[in-house]
Amino acid sequence: MRRAAVAVAAGAMAVSLAACGSAAESGGDKSDSPGSGEKKGDAITVGLLLPENQTARYEKFDKPLIEKKVKELTNNKGKVVYSNAKQDATTQNQQVDTMVTNKVDVLIVDAVDAKAIAGSVKKAKEAGIPVVAYDRLAEGPIDAYTSFDNEEVGKAQGTALLEALGDKAKDGQIVMMNGSVTDPNAADFKKGAHSVLDGKVKIGKEYDTKEWKPENANANMEGAISALGKDKIVGVYSANDGMAGGIITALKAAGLSKLPPVTGQDAELAGVQRIVTGEQFMSVYKSYPQEADIAAQMAVALAKGEKLDSIAKDTVDSATTKGVPSVLVPVVSLTQENIKDTVIKDGIYTIDEICTAKYKAACDKIGLK
């Protein structure tokens, strides 16, 4: 696994990471004609719409990091107004309407449902408000996009799982627990994972997990155990850490003496702690500081009527819009072996945060001190 982890990490670590931090919002006057493309000063308003608050990353990292970078880029004159849709696409559409009514200068939108948001993106565009699609490729006339290389996420997960299985890949079956069908990233994760796993291991059961909820993954895993038999499952592909937690709970409840390897994504604190104890085999660490930094740069530039040539060197096509300026951030396969070189080195967590009393012995065992 070290070879795979280091190989994936090498590409990501070559890209400089922005420092982690947060800042309180400050005020500032807006221009009278938001989003109309003319040059503006620093007193801009950025609307930030995030999809849900069950995954720890959005409130803990994305929001404060974007706020901090916007302030940095606007000499503390810019401000961020924020709403979280709590996994409800209708609510998010209403939030876009509110921000259009309030004449924000630019929107950063991480869509609950990439298709359902298209009409609201169009409304913003018609009001002269540019839209940055953040983390998920929203449909509609978006102006920019930043995320991670999502197929590479699935490939990293699948590669790690195969290496963890070794010869067992030939004998048993795995369960695939994919993400929500409303999230286009989930389809990319699945595609990447299948490109590695297909033909190498038998997939006994596969699920698309409604709303990415851990409790839904738990119920699906219980069904898989019942259908396949607990002793026939040699590994589990889980698309993220939250679902991995629900899966591992189901595996424990089934009475397995030794847990099969389970993948994850997001490097959530609970996921990292499960990796430390060996309950979860791996996660995928994604540099939220870098993604947030790029989104803020895009948003501020667009709000000021500037081009994105110096920020976005590539383009992507959505189902509705071609040639969207884009930046894709590399990812890292996270295992016990590189916790220090990833989430600790980048300031996401401290050793004390990971190695609480409950995990102290496990941390000591793997040399995490």
C-alpha positions as YAML, in Angstrom:
chain: A
units: angstrom
residues:
- id: 1
  name: MET
  ca: [0.00, 0.00, 0.00]
- id: 2
  name: ARG
  ca: [2.91, 2.35, 0.67]
- id: 3
  name: ARG
  ca: [3.81, 2.36, -3.00]
- id: 4
  name: ALA
  ca: [0.28, 3.33, -4.05]
- id: 5
  name: ALA
  ca: [-0.10, 5.94, -1.33]
- id: 6
  name: VAL
  ca: [3.20, 7.59, -2.07]
- id: 7
  name: ALA
  ca: [2.63, 7.50, -5.82]
- id: 8
  name: VAL
  ca: [-0.69, 9.28, -5.58]
- id: 9
  name: ALA
  ca: [0.60, 11.62, -2.91]
- id: 10
  name: ALA
  ca: [3.61, 12.67, -4.93]
- id: 11
  name: GLY
  ca: [1.53, 14.41, -7.58]
- id: 12
  name: ALA
  ca: [-0.63, 16.17, -5.05]
- id: 13
  name: MET
  ca: [2.16, 17.24, -2.74]
- id: 14
  name: ALA
  ca: [3.96, 18.83, -5.68]
- id: 15
  name: VAL
  ca: [1.20, 21.42, -5.73]
- id: 16
  name: SER
  ca: [1.59, 24.00, -3.00]
- id: 17
  name: LEU
  ca: [-1.17, 23.96, -0.41]
- id: 18
  name: ALA
  ca: [-2.78, 27.07, 0.99]
- id: 19
  name: ALA
  ca: [-2.63, 27.51, 4.75]
- id: 20
  name: CYS
  ca: [-5.64, 26.43, 6.76]
- id: 21
  name: GLY
  ca: [-7.57, 28.94, 8.84]
- id: 22
  name: SER
  ca: [-10.75, 30.90, 9.37]
- id: 23
  name: ALA
  ca: [-11.86, 34.44, 9.86]
- id: 24
  name: ALA
  ca: [-15.00, 36.23, 10.97]
- id: 25
  name: GLU
  ca: [-17.02, 37.99, 8.29]
- id: 26
  name: SER
  ca: [-16.62, 41.72, 7.96]
- id: 27
  name: GLY
  ca: [-18.76, 44.28, 6.25]
- id: 28
  name: GLY
  ca: [-18.14, 46.33, 3.13]
- id: 29
  name: ASP
  ca: [-20.13, 48.28, 0.59]
- id: 30
  name: LYS
  ca: [-21.13, 46.62, -2.67]
- id: 31
  name: SER
  ca: [-21.05, 48.09, -6.13]
- id: 32
  name: ASP
  ca: [-24.38, 49.33, -7.40]
- id: 33
  name: SER
  ca: [-24.43, 47.03, -10.43]
- id: 34
  name: PRO
  ca: [-23.39, 43.54, -9.34]
- id: 35
  name: GLY
  ca: [-22.10, 41.01, -11.82]
- id: 36
  name: SER
  ca: [-22.47, 43.24, -14.87]
- id: 37
  name: GLY
  ca: [-18.89, 42.66, -16.00]
- id: 38
  name: GLU
  ca: [-17.46, 46.15, -15.43]
- id: 39
  name: LYS
  ca: [-14.37, 46.54, -13.29]
- id: 40
  name: LYS
  ca: [-15.18, 46.75, -9.59]
- id: 41
  name: GLY
  ca: [-13.28, 47.59, -6.47]
- id: 42
  name: ASP
  ca: [-12.67, 45.36, -3.48]
- id: 43
  name: ALA
  ca: [-16.02, 45.95, -1.75]
- id: 44
  name: ILE
  ca: [-17.71, 42.89, -3.28]
- id: 45
  name: THR
  ca: [-20.20, 40.40, -1.88]
- id: 46
  name: VAL
  ca: [-19.70, 36.70, -2.56]
- id: 47
  name: GLY
  ca: [-22.68, 34.38, -2.11]
- id: 48
  name: LEU
  ca: [-21.59, 30.95, -0.86]
- id: 49
  name: LEU
  ca: [-24.03, 28.03, -1.07]
- id: 50
  name: LEU
  ca: [-22.93, 24.67, 0.35]
- id: 51
  name: PRO
  ca: [-24.97, 21.48, 0.02]
- id: 52
  name: GLU
  ca: [-25.17, 19.87, 3.47]
- id: 53
  name: ASN
  ca: [-23.81, 19.82, 6.99]
- id: 54
  name: GLN
  ca: [-23.63, 16.07, 7.71]
- id: 55
  name: THR
  ca: [-20.18, 15.83, 6.13]
- id: 56
  name: ALA
  ca: [-17.79, 17.61, 8.48]
- id: 57
  name: ARG
  ca: [-15.74, 19.31, 5.76]
- id: 58
  name: TYR
  ca: [-18.21, 22.00, 4.68]
- id: 59
  name: GLU
  ca: [-18.64, 23.88, 7.96]
- id: 60
  name: LYS
  ca: [-15.18, 23.06, 9.35]
- id: 61
  name: PHE
  ca: [-13.06, 23.74, 6.28]
- id: 62
  name: ASP
  ca: [-14.72, 25.00, 3.09]
- id: 63
  name: LYS
  ca: [-16.72, 27.90, 4.56]
- id: 64
  name: PRO
  ca: [-14.02, 29.47, 6.77]
- id: 65
  name: LEU
  ca: [-11.30, 28.92, 4.18]
- id: 66
  name: ILE
  ca: [-13.29, 30.65, 1.43]
- id: 67
  name: GLU
  ca: [-14.15, 33.50, 3.79]
- id: 68
  name: LYS
  ca: [-10.51, 33.93, 4.71]
- id: 69
  name: LYS
  ca: [-9.27, 33.94, 1.10]
- id: 70
  name: VAL
  ca: [-11.96, 36.40, -0.07]
- id: 71
  name: LYS
  ca: [-10.87, 38.83, 2.65]
- id: 72
  name: GLU
  ca: [-7.23, 38.36, 1.70]
- id: 73
  name: LEU
  ca: [-7.94, 39.07, -1.98]
- id: 74
  name: THR
  ca: [-10.08, 42.16, -1.27]
- id: 75
  name: ASN
  ca: [-8.02, 43.91, 1.40]
- id: 76
  name: ASN
  ca: [-10.67, 42.94, 3.97]
- id: 77
  name: LYS
  ca: [-13.34, 44.86, 2.06]
- id: 78
  name: GLY
  ca: [-15.11, 41.86, 0.51]
- id: 79
  name: LYS
  ca: [-17.61, 39.76, 2.42]
- id: 80
  name: VAL
  ca: [-19.20, 36.32, 2.13]
- id: 81
  name: VAL
  ca: [-22.88, 35.67, 2.72]
- id: 82
  name: TYR
  ca: [-23.52, 32.02, 3.42]
- id: 83
  name: SER
  ca: [-26.34, 29.48, 3.28]
- id: 84
  name: ASN
  ca: [-26.36, 25.69, 3.70]
- id: 85
  name: ALA
  ca: [-29.08, 23.67, 1.95]
- id: 86
  name: LYS
  ca: [-28.93, 20.74, 4.38]
- id: 87
  name: GLN
  ca: [-29.22, 18.27, 1.49]
- id: 88
  name: ASP
  ca: [-32.44, 19.79, 0.10]
- id: 89
  name: ALA
  ca: [-32.32, 20.83, -3.57]
- id: 90
  name: THR
  ca: [-35.51, 22.91, -3.34]
- id: 91
  name: THR
  ca: [-34.09, 24.83, -0.39]
- id: 92
  name: GLN
  ca: [-30.91, 25.49, -2.34]
- id: 93
  name: ASN
  ca: [-32.84, 26.87, -5.31]
- id: 94
  name: GLN
  ca: [-34.65, 29.22, -2.94]
- id: 95
  name: GLN
  ca: [-31.31, 30.28, -1.48]
- id: 96
  name: VAL
  ca: [-30.03, 31.17, -4.96]
- id: 97
  name: ASP
  ca: [-33.19, 33.22, -5.59]
- id: 98
  name: THR
  ca: [-32.64, 35.10, -2.33]
- id: 99
  name: MET
  ca: [-29.05, 35.89, -3.22]
- id: 100
  name: VAL
  ca: [-30.08, 37.06, -6.69]
- id: 101
  name: THR
  ca: [-32.71, 39.31, -5.09]
- id: 102
  name: ASN
  ca: [-30.08, 40.66, -2.70]
- id: 103
  name: LYS
  ca: [-27.77, 41.37, -5.65]
- id: 104
  name: VAL
  ca: [-24.61, 39.57, -4.61]
- id: 105
  name: ASP
  ca: [-21.72, 40.14, -7.00]
- id: 106
  name: VAL
  ca: [-20.88, 36.46, -7.60]
- id: 107
  name: LEU
  ca: [-22.06, 33.04, -6.46]
- id: 108
  name: ILE
  ca: [-20.05, 29.99, -5.39]
- id: 109
  name: VAL
  ca: [-22.42, 27.01, -5.53]
- id: 110
  name: ASP
  ca: [-21.80, 23.43, -4.40]
- id: 111
  name: ALA
  ca: [-24.98, 21.86, -5.76]
- id: 112
  name: VAL
  ca: [-27.14, 19.42, -3.83]
- id: 113
  name: ASP
  ca: [-28.51, 18.22, -7.17]
- id: 114
  name: ALA
  ca: [-26.47, 19.15, -10.24]
- id: 115
  name: LYS
  ca: [-29.48, 19.02, -12.59]
- id: 116
  name: ALA
  ca: [-32.00, 20.68, -10.28]
- id: 117
  name: ILE
  ca: [-29.80, 23.74, -9.79]
- id: 118
  name: ALA
  ca: [-29.64, 24.56, -13.53]
- id: 119
  name: GLY
  ca: [-32.70, 26.84, -13.55]
- id: 120
  name: SER
  ca: [-31.38, 28.85, -10.63]
- id: 121
  name: VAL
  ca: [-27.96, 29.19, -12.24]
- id: 122
  name: LYS
  ca: [-29.72, 30.58, -15.31]
- id: 123
  name: LYS
  ca: [-31.60, 33.11, -13.16]
- id: 124
  name: ALA
  ca: [-28.33, 34.29, -11.65]
- id: 125
  name: LYS
  ca: [-26.76, 34.58, -15.07]
- id: 126
  name: GLU
  ca: [-29.71, 36.60, -16.37]
- id: 127
  name: ALA
  ca: [-29.29, 38.94, -13.39]
- id: 128
  name: GLY
  ca: [-25.64, 39.48, -14.35]
- id: 129
  name: ILE
  ca: [-24.28, 37.39, -11.48]
- id: 130
  name: PRO
  ca: [-21.49, 34.97, -12.47]
- id: 131
  name: VAL
  ca: [-21.52, 31.49, -10.93]
- id: 132
  name: VAL
  ca: [-18.59, 29.32, -9.82]
- id: 133
  name: ALA
  ca: [-19.49, 25.64, -9.56]
- id: 134
  name: TYR
  ca: [-17.66, 24.36, -6.49]
- id: 135
  name: ASP
  ca: [-16.75, 20.71, -5.88]
- id: 136
  name: ARG
  ca: [-19.64, 19.45, -8.06]
- id: 137
  name: LEU
  ca: [-20.14, 20.29, -11.74]
- id: 138
  name: ALA
  ca: [-23.51, 22.05, -11.67]
- id: 139
  name: GLU
  ca: [-25.55, 22.28, -14.84]
- id: 140
  name: GLY
  ca: [-26.68, 25.59, -16.32]
- id: 141
  name: PRO
  ca: [-24.55, 28.48, -17.63]
- id: 142
  name: ILE
  ca: [-21.77, 28.35, -15.03]
- id: 143
  name: ASP
  ca: [-18.71, 30.56, -15.47]
- id: 144
  name: ALA
  ca: [-16.05, 28.47, -13.72]
- id: 145
  name: TYR
  ca: [-15.52, 25.18, -11.93]
- id: 146
  name: THR
  ca: [-13.09, 23.78, -9.41]
- id: 147
  name: SER
  ca: [-13.05, 20.36, -7.82]
- id: 148
  name: PHE
  ca: [-10.82, 17.34, -7.46]
- id: 149
  name: ASP
  ca: [-9.99, 14.76, -10.12]
- id: 150
  name: ASN
  ca: [-12.99, 12.67, -9.19]
- id: 151
  name: GLU
  ca: [-12.27, 9.63, -11.36]
- id: 152
  name: GLU
  ca: [-8.81, 9.58, -9.80]
- id: 153
  name: VAL
  ca: [-10.50, 9.43, -6.38]
- id: 154
  name: GLY
  ca: [-12.30, 6.24, -7.38]
- id: 155
  name: LYS
  ca: [-9.15, 4.78, -8.90]
- id: 156
  name: ALA
  ca: [-7.18, 5.49, -5.72]
- id: 157
  name: GLN
  ca: [-9.89, 3.82, -3.63]
- id: 158
  name: GLY
  ca: [-10.11, 0.79, -5.91]
- id: 159
  name: THR
  ca: [-6.32, 0.39, -6.11]
- id: 160
  name: ALA
  ca: [-5.98, 0.56, -2.32]
- id: 161
  name: LEU
  ca: [-8.74, -2.00, -1.84]
- id: 162
  name: LEU
  ca: [-7.14, -4.47, -4.27]
- id: 163
  name: GLU
  ca: [-3.75, -4.13, -2.58]
- id: 164
  name: ALA
  ca: [-5.38, -4.66, 0.83]
- id: 165
  name: LEU
  ca: [-7.15, -7.79, -0.44]
- id: 166
  name: GLY
  ca: [-4.14, -9.39, -2.10]
- id: 167
  name: ASP
  ca: [-4.95, -13.03, -2.94]
- id: 168
  name: LYS
  ca: [-8.37, -12.75, -1.28]
- id: 169
  name: ALA
  ca: [-9.54, -10.75, -4.29]
- id: 170
  name: LYS
  ca: [-9.73, -14.03, -6.23]
- id: 171
  name: ASP
  ca: [-11.78, -15.92, -3.66]
- id: 172
  name: GLY
  ca: [-14.43, -13.67, -2.13]
- id: 173
  name: GLN
  ca: [-16.86, -10.90, -2.98]
- id: 174
  name: ILE
  ca: [-16.87, -7.20, -2.27]
- id: 175
  name: VAL
  ca: [-19.71, -4.79, -1.66]
- id: 176
  name: MET
  ca: [-19.71, -1.43, -3.46]
- id: 177
  name: MET
  ca: [-21.33, 1.45, -1.60]
- id: 178
  name: ASN
  ca: [-21.45, 4.36, -4.03]
- id: 179
  name: GLY
  ca: [-22.66, 7.89, -3.32]
- id: 180
  name: SER
  ca: [-25.90, 9.66, -4.19]
- id: 181
  name: VAL
  ca: [-27.17, 9.62, -7.77]
- id: 182
  name: THR
  ca: [-27.93, 13.36, -7.49]
- id: 183
  name: ASP
  ca: [-24.21, 14.10, -7.10]
- id: 184
  name: PRO
  ca: [-22.29, 13.97, -10.41]
- id: 185
  name: ASN
  ca: [-19.07, 13.39, -8.46]
- id: 186
  name: ALA
  ca: [-20.49, 10.09, -7.21]
- id: 187
  name: ALA
  ca: [-20.76, 8.84, -10.79]
- id: 188
  name: ASP
  ca: [-17.12, 9.78, -11.38]
- id: 189
  name: PHE
  ca: [-15.98, 8.02, -8.20]
- id: 190
  name: LYS
  ca: [-17.90, 4.93, -9.27]
- id: 191
  name: LYS
  ca: [-16.48, 5.03, -12.79]
- id: 192
  name: GLY
  ca: [-12.93, 5.34, -11.49]
- id: 193
  name: ALA
  ca: [-13.39, 2.52, -9.00]
- id: 194
  name: HIS
  ca: [-14.94, 0.18, -11.57]
- id: 195
  name: SER
  ca: [-12.06, 0.85, -13.96]
- id: 196
  name: VAL
  ca: [-9.74, -0.68, -11.37]
- id: 197
  name: LEU
  ca: [-11.95, -3.32, -9.74]
- id: 198
  name: ASP
  ca: [-13.82, -4.84, -12.69]
- id: 199
  name: GLY
  ca: [-12.37, -8.21, -13.65]
- id: 200
  name: LYS
  ca: [-10.11, -8.27, -10.58]
- id: 201
  name: VAL
  ca: [-12.71, -9.04, -7.91]
- id: 202
  name: LYS
  ca: [-16.31, -10.19, -7.81]
- id: 203
  name: ILE
  ca: [-18.80, -7.48, -6.87]
- id: 204
  name: GLY
  ca: [-21.46, -9.29, -4.85]
- id: 205
  name: LYS
  ca: [-23.70, -6.29, -4.16]
- id: 206
  name: GLU
  ca: [-23.63, -2.66, -5.29]
- id: 207
  name: TYR
  ca: [-25.67, 0.28, -4.03]
- id: 208
  name: ASP
  ca: [-26.18, 3.95, -4.82]
- id: 209
  name: THR
  ca: [-26.64, 5.45, -1.38]
- id: 210
  name: LYS
  ca: [-29.45, 7.96, -1.03]
- id: 211
  name: GLU
  ca: [-28.21, 11.39, 0.08]
- id: 212
  name: TRP
  ca: [-24.82, 9.93, 1.10]
- id: 213
  name: LYS
  ca: [-26.31, 9.25, 4.52]
- id: 214
  name: PRO
  ca: [-24.40, 6.90, 6.86]
- id: 215
  name: GLU
  ca: [-27.67, 5.39, 8.10]
- id: 216
  name: ASN
  ca: [-28.63, 4.48, 4.53]
- id: 217
  name: ALA
  ca: [-25.22, 2.91, 3.97]
- id: 218
  name: ASN
  ca: [-25.70, 1.00, 7.22]
- id: 219
  name: ALA
  ca: [-29.06, -0.36, 6.06]
- id: 220
  name: ASN
  ca: [-27.64, -1.28, 2.65]
- id: 221
  name: MET
  ca: [-24.72, -3.08, 4.29]
- id: 222
  name: GLU
  ca: [-27.08, -5.04, 6.52]
- id: 223
  name: GLY
  ca: [-28.90, -6.12, 3.37]
- id: 224
  name: ALA
  ca: [-25.66, -7.14, 1.68]
- id: 225
  name: ILE
  ca: [-24.57, -9.19, 4.70]
- id: 226
  name: SER
  ca: [-27.93, -10.94, 4.75]
- id: 227
  name: ALA
  ca: [-27.82, -11.67, 1.01]
- id: 228
  name: LEU
  ca: [-24.17, -12.71, 0.67]
- id: 229
  name: GLY
  ca: [-23.27, -14.01, 4.12]
- id: 230
  name: LYS
  ca: [-20.87, -12.20, 6.44]
- id: 231
  name: ASP
  ca: [-18.02, -14.63, 5.83]
- id: 232
  name: LYS
  ca: [-18.23, -14.23, 2.04]
- id: 233
  name: ILE
  ca: [-17.50, -10.47, 2.05]
- id: 234
  name: VAL
  ca: [-13.76, -9.86, 1.74]
- id: 235
  name: GLY
  ca: [-13.85, -6.08, 1.31]
- id: 236
  name: VAL
  ca: [-16.07, -3.02, 1.00]
- id: 237
  name: TYR
  ca: [-15.71, -0.11, -1.39]
- id: 238
  name: SER
  ca: [-17.19, 2.88, 0.42]
- id: 239
  name: ALA
  ca: [-17.23, 6.15, -1.50]
- id: 240
  name: ASN
  ca: [-16.73, 8.31, 1.61]
- id: 241
  name: ASP
  ca: [-15.88, 8.23, 5.31]
- id: 242
  name: GLY
  ca: [-19.35, 8.98, 6.63]
- id: 243
  name: MET
  ca: [-20.76, 5.93, 4.87]
- id: 244
  name: ALA
  ca: [-17.74, 3.88, 5.94]
- id: 245
  name: GLY
  ca: [-18.75, 4.56, 9.54]
- id: 246
  name: GLY
  ca: [-22.25, 3.18, 8.91]
- id: 247
  name: ILE
  ca: [-20.81, 0.18, 7.04]
- id: 248
  name: ILE
  ca: [-18.36, -0.67, 9.81]
- id: 249
  name: THR
  ca: [-21.16, -0.45, 12.39]
- id: 250
  name: ALA
  ca: [-23.14, -3.01, 10.36]
- id: 251
  name: LEU
  ca: [-20.12, -5.30, 10.01]
- id: 252
  name: LYS
  ca: [-19.49, -5.19, 13.76]
- id: 253
  name: ALA
  ca: [-23.16, -5.87, 14.50]
- id: 254
  name: ALA
  ca: [-22.95, -8.95, 12.27]
- id: 255
  name: GLY
  ca: [-20.30, -10.34, 14.59]
- id: 256
  name: LEU
  ca: [-17.28, -10.44, 12.30]
- id: 257
  name: SER
  ca: [-14.21, -11.37, 14.29]
- id: 258
  name: LYS
  ca: [-11.99, -9.49, 11.83]
- id: 259
  name: LEU
  ca: [-13.27, -6.60, 9.74]
- id: 260
  name: PRO
  ca: [-12.62, -6.67, 5.99]
- id: 261
  name: PRO
  ca: [-10.82, -3.65, 4.49]
- id: 262
  name: VAL
  ca: [-13.14, -0.67, 3.96]
- id: 263
  name: THR
  ca: [-12.30, 2.40, 1.86]
- id: 264
  name: GLY
  ca: [-13.38, 5.98, 2.37]
- id: 265
  name: GLN
  ca: [-12.94, 9.59, 1.29]
- id: 266
  name: ASP
  ca: [-12.71, 13.08, 2.82]
- id: 267
  name: ALA
  ca: [-10.22, 12.30, 5.61]
- id: 268
  name: GLU
  ca: [-12.83, 13.13, 8.25]
- id: 269
  name: LEU
  ca: [-11.46, 13.04, 11.79]
- id: 270
  name: ALA
  ca: [-13.56, 9.97, 12.67]
- id: 271
  name: GLY
  ca: [-12.34, 8.29, 9.48]
- id: 272
  name: VAL
  ca: [-8.70, 9.04, 10.26]
- id: 273
  name: GLN
  ca: [-9.18, 7.65, 13.77]
- id: 274
  name: ARG
  ca: [-10.70, 4.47, 12.32]
- id: 275
  name: ILE
  ca: [-7.66, 4.18, 10.05]
- id: 276
  name: VAL
  ca: [-5.41, 4.52, 13.10]
- id: 277
  name: THR
  ca: [-7.21, 1.60, 14.81]
- id: 278
  name: GLY
  ca: [-7.34, -0.49, 11.63]
- id: 279
  name: GLU
  ca: [-11.14, -0.55, 11.43]
- id: 280
  name: GLN
  ca: [-11.03, 1.43, 8.16]
- id: 281
  name: PHE
  ca: [-8.26, 0.71, 5.68]
- id: 282
  name: MET
  ca: [-7.94, 4.02, 3.85]
- id: 283
  name: SER
  ca: [-9.48, 7.35, 2.97]
- id: 284
  name: VAL
  ca: [-8.83, 9.87, 0.22]
- id: 285
  name: TYR
  ca: [-7.37, 13.15, 1.43]
- id: 286
  name: LYS
  ca: [-8.38, 16.13, -0.64]
- id: 287
  name: SER
  ca: [-6.76, 19.49, -0.01]
- id: 288
  name: TYR
  ca: [-9.73, 21.63, 0.95]
- id: 289
  name: PRO
  ca: [-7.41, 24.61, 1.51]
- id: 290
  name: GLN
  ca: [-6.29, 24.44, -2.11]
- id: 291
  name: GLU
  ca: [-9.79, 23.93, -3.53]
- id: 292
  name: ALA
  ca: [-11.22, 26.76, -1.42]
- id: 293
  name: ASP
  ca: [-8.33, 29.03, -2.39]
- id: 294
  name: ILE
  ca: [-9.00, 28.49, -6.10]
- id: 295
  name: ALA
  ca: [-12.77, 28.99, -5.75]
- id: 296
  name: ALA
  ca: [-12.22, 32.29, -3.94]
- id: 297
  name: GLN
  ca: [-9.74, 33.46, -6.59]
- id: 298
  name: MET
  ca: [-12.24, 32.63, -9.34]
- id: 299
  name: ALA
  ca: [-15.14, 34.31, -7.54]
- id: 300
  name: VAL
  ca: [-13.26, 37.53, -6.78]
- id: 301
  name: ALA
  ca: [-11.93, 37.78, -10.33]
- id: 302
  name: LEU
  ca: [-15.39, 37.25, -11.84]
- id: 303
  name: ALA
  ca: [-17.00, 39.72, -9.44]
- id: 304
  name: LYS
  ca: [-14.46, 42.32, -10.54]
- id: 305
  name: GLY
  ca: [-15.08, 41.62, -14.23]
- id: 306
  name: GLU
  ca: [-11.65, 40.08, -14.73]
- id: 307
  name: LYS
  ca: [-10.69, 37.12, -16.91]
- id: 308
  name: LEU
  ca: [-9.73, 33.74, -15.44]
- id: 309
  name: ASP
  ca: [-6.79, 33.05, -17.77]
- id: 310
  name: SER
  ca: [-4.19, 33.26, -15.01]
- id: 311
  name: ILE
  ca: [-6.19, 30.98, -12.67]
- id: 312
  name: ALA
  ca: [-7.80, 28.32, -14.88]
- id: 313
  name: LYS
  ca: [-5.60, 26.71, -17.52]
- id: 314
  name: ASP
  ca: [-8.06, 23.93, -18.45]
- id: 315
  name: THR
  ca: [-11.73, 23.59, -19.37]
- id: 316
  name: VAL
  ca: [-14.47, 21.02, -18.75]
- id: 317
  name: ASP
  ca: [-17.81, 20.35, -20.40]
- id: 318
  name: SER
  ca: [-20.98, 19.89, -18.37]
- id: 319
  name: ALA
  ca: [-24.19, 18.40, -19.77]
- id: 320
  name: THR
  ca: [-25.35, 21.92, -20.63]
- id: 321
  name: THR
  ca: [-22.25, 24.11, -20.95]
- id: 322
  name: LYS
  ca: [-19.08, 23.59, -22.97]
- id: 323
  name: GLY
  ca: [-15.61, 24.91, -22.28]
- id: 324
  name: VAL
  ca: [-16.03, 25.95, -18.66]
- id: 325
  name: PRO
  ca: [-12.74, 27.32, -17.21]
- id: 326
  name: SER
  ca: [-11.66, 24.80, -14.60]
- id: 327
  name: VAL
  ca: [-9.03, 23.74, -12.09]
- id: 328
  name: LEU
  ca: [-8.86, 20.14, -10.84]
- id: 329
  name: VAL
  ca: [-6.92, 19.57, -7.63]
- id: 330
  name: PRO
  ca: [-4.94, 16.31, -7.12]
- id: 331
  name: VAL
  ca: [-5.85, 13.78, -4.41]
- id: 332
  name: VAL
  ca: [-3.90, 11.60, -1.97]
- id: 333
  name: SER
  ca: [-4.52, 8.01, -0.86]
- id: 334
  name: LEU
  ca: [-4.44, 8.21, 2.95]
- id: 335
  name: THR
  ca: [-3.41, 5.18, 5.05]
- id: 336
  name: GLN
  ca: [-1.76, 4.63, 8.42]
- id: 337
  name: GLU
  ca: [1.60, 5.15, 6.72]
- id: 338
  name: ASN
  ca: [1.15, 8.76, 5.58]
- id: 339
  name: ILE
  ca: [-1.12, 10.43, 8.15]
- id: 340
  name: LYS
  ca: [1.81, 12.61, 9.28]
- id: 341
  name: ASP
  ca: [2.67, 13.63, 5.72]
- id: 342
  name: THR
  ca: [-0.89, 14.66, 4.80]
- id: 343
  name: VAL
  ca: [-3.53, 15.84, 7.25]
- id: 344
  name: ILE
  ca: [-1.06, 16.66, 10.04]
- id: 345
  name: LYS
  ca: [1.53, 18.32, 7.80]
- id: 346
  name: ASP
  ca: [-1.16, 20.45, 6.12]
- id: 347
  name: GLY
  ca: [-2.62, 21.59, 9.43]
- id: 348
  name: ILE
  ca: [-5.98, 19.86, 9.00]
- id: 349
  name: TYR
  ca: [-5.63, 18.06, 12.35]
- id: 350
  name: THR
  ca: [-3.08, 17.94, 15.14]
- id: 351
  name: ILE
  ca: [-1.78, 14.70, 16.62]
- id: 352
  name: ASP
  ca: [-3.61, 15.60, 19.84]
- id: 353
  name: GLU
  ca: [-6.90, 15.89, 17.96]
- id: 354
  name: ILE
  ca: [-6.44, 12.46, 16.39]
- id: 355
  name: CYS
  ca: [-4.79, 10.68, 19.29]
- id: 356
  name: THR
  ca: [-7.29, 11.29, 22.09]
- id: 357
  name: ALA
  ca: [-7.29, 8.96, 25.11]
- id: 358
  name: LYS
  ca: [-9.45, 6.44, 23.23]
- id: 359
  name: TYR
  ca: [-6.94, 6.21, 20.37]
- id: 360
  name: LYS
  ca: [-3.68, 6.80, 22.24]
- id: 361
  name: ALA
  ca: [-2.57, 3.14, 22.30]
- id: 362
  name: ALA
  ca: [-3.38, 2.67, 18.60]
- id: 363
  name: CYS
  ca: [-1.49, 5.86, 17.73]
- id: 364
  name: ASP
  ca: [1.53, 4.72, 19.71]
- id: 365
  name: LYS
  ca: [1.45, 1.37, 17.92]
- id: 366
  name: ILE
  ca: [1.77, 2.98, 14.47]
- id: 367
  name: GLY
  ca: [4.27, 5.60, 15.64]
- id: 368
  name: LEU
  ca: [1.90, 8.55, 15.55]
- id: 369
  name: LYS
  ca: [3.31, 10.63, 18.42]
...
